[in-house]
């Protein structure tokens, strides 16, 4: 980590407590908990939010977007059942925090953001933090990344009204799509597992509140 990014004992202590909260709320996968314990979340936020970085809360990251709640990040990551070397697509790069958690799971990460400002800001941060293997894209996530398919896992970190067909098409057989879906202010977390070229097993899980998954891109 470059010297300009300070991660001190206080931050580390607060992270330990955060891991306990995430664990208490039901996340069990030790590798996921380890990743939450390792990654300095305050570095993904404006300094004004440093004091709040290790509370289990979503926080603003500019451009009208938020960094997801740590529990949500851990919960979605656990649902993907990742194994080292898997190829993973994230929709909604945002701050880059979730993409880094995925990268700490030793998977190949591809992440799409639709807001150009945020895309550039986060691409820059990821490279400064040394997460050089994460591939970021300025695109509409509804379309996935056809030239990189198929994916072992696809994670959507914004609330969708329905499930984008392109994302289902880009899953490997046996692969999983984790996506919050709902028409109102809250969404149900869904996990779709591709069981054959044209069949999917669907699990409906807990309620969450995400910023909306929107079509098209926003140029600066
Ligand atoms: N994973 C992020 C969460 C950011 S909030 C993090 O760890 O910080 C969700 C993000 O999804 C926002 O940045 C929003 O701009 C983005 N988004 C919404 N619709 C999108 C789409 N169709 N394609 C790509 N990104 C999208």
Boltz pocket constraint, residues with backbone or C-beta under 6 A from the ligand:
constraints:
  - pocket:
      binder: B
      contacts: [[A, 65], [A, 66], [A, 67], [A, 68], [A, 91], [A, 92], [A, 93], [A, 94], [A, 95], [A, 96], [A, 97], [A, 98], [A, 99], [A, 112], [A, 113], [A, 114], [A, 115], [A, 118], [A, 139], [A, 140], [A, 141], [A, 142], [A, 157], [A, 158], [A, 211], [A, 212], [A, 213], [A, 214], [A, 215], [A, 216]]
      max_distance: 6.0
